[in-house]
Amino acid sequence: MKIVQPTPSSQGAVIDVGPGVAPPQAIFTPDPDYPLSVRKGKHKIQGICVLGLTVDEHGSVRDVHVTRSLDKRLDQTAIDALKQWKFKPATKDGKPVAVRTSASVEFRLY
């Protein structure tokens, strides 16, 4: 898996959420496609994969990387799902900014 470092946004550097920075709000979070081979396998894996990402000043996701793997077979599926998410952007001084953050993608058996 390739880990991509955050890059500057069109309006400035990518910053961390903290004092004076309102965090982004997830507004569209589709579930991941759970590969049938993993879901129906003998181990029946379920749980949470944690990903680091940048939410840009438009609320789009970029620079996604796994920070805590659930299973190597699910990492790319989690990344693909997260790349579809949409956010209300983070703000600083009332203006949208790009921020580094993390998100969890859950794989569950029904």
C-alpha positions in Angstrom: 0.0 0.0 0.0 1.3 3.5 -0.9 1.1 6.1 1.8 0.6 9.6 0.4 1.7 12.7 2.3 -0.7 15.6 2.4 0.0 18.4 0.0 -0.9 22.1 0.2 -4.4 23.0 -0.8 -5.2 25.7 -3.3 -5.9 28.2 -0.5 -2.9 27.4 1.6 -1.3 24.7 3.7 -3.1 21.7 5.1 -3.6 22.2 8.9 -4.6 20.1 11.9 -8.0 20.5 13.6 -7.4 22.3 16.9 -8.1 25.5 18.7 -9.7 28.0 16.3 -10.4 25.4 13.7 -13.9 23.9 13.4 -13.6 20.2 12.3 -15.2 19.0 9.0 -18.6 17.4 9.3 -19.3 14.2 7.3 -22.5 14.6 5.2 -22.3 11.5 2.9 -20.7 8.3 4.2 -21.5 5.3 1.9 -20.7 1.9 3.4 -17.8 0.0 1.9 -18.3 -2.9 -0.5 -17.5 -5.9 1.7 -15.7 -8.5 -0.5 -17.7 -11.7 -0.6 -14.6 -13.8 -0.3 -13.7 -12.1 3.1 -17.3 -12.0 4.3 -18.0 -15.6 3.6 -14.5 -16.9 4.5 -13.8 -19.1 7.5 -12.7 -16.2 9.6 -15.7 -13.9 9.0 -13.9 -10.7 9.6 -15.7 -7.7 11.0 -14.5 -4.6 12.8 -13.1 -1.1 12.1 -10.3 0.1 9.8 -9.0 3.5 10.8 -7.8 5.8 8.0 -5.9 9.1 7.9 -7.0 11.6 5.3 -7.2 15.2 4.2 -10.5 17.0 3.8 -9.9 19.8 1.4 -11.6 23.3 1.5 -14.4 21.9 -0.8 -15.2 19.0 1.5 -13.6 16.4 -0.8 -11.4 13.6 0.5 -7.8 13.1 -0.6 -4.5 11.7 0.6 -6.1 8.6 2.3 -3.9 6.1 4.1 -4.5 3.3 6.6 -3.4 4.0 10.1 -4.9 0.9 11.7 -5.7 -2.1 9.5 -8.5 -4.5 10.2 -7.2 -7.0 7.6 -5.0 -6.4 4.6 -7.7 -7.7 2.3 -10.0 -4.9 3.4 -7.6 -1.9 3.4 -8.1 -0.9 -0.2 -11.9 -1.4 0.1 -11.9 1.0 3.1 -9.8 3.5 1.2 -12.2 3.3 -1.9 -15.2 3.8 0.4 -13.7 6.8 2.1 -12.8 8.5 -1.1 -16.5 8.6 -1.9 -17.3 10.4 1.4 -18.3 14.1 1.3 -17.8 16.6 4.1 -18.9 20.1 5.1 -15.4 21.6 5.2 -13.4 22.6 8.3 -13.3 26.3 8.9 -10.9 28.7 10.4 -12.0 32.3 11.0 -15.2 31.5 9.1 -13.4 30.4 6.0 -13.1 26.8 4.6 -9.7 25.2 5.1 -8.0 21.9 4.3 -7.3 19.8 7.3 -5.7 16.5 8.3 -8.1 14.2 10.2 -9.0 10.5 10.6 -12.1 8.4 10.0 -13.2 4.9 10.8 -14.7 2.5 8.2 -16.7 -0.3 9.7 -17.1 -3.8 8.2 -19.9 -5.7 9.8 -21.6 -9.0 9.1 -25.4 -8.9 9.1 
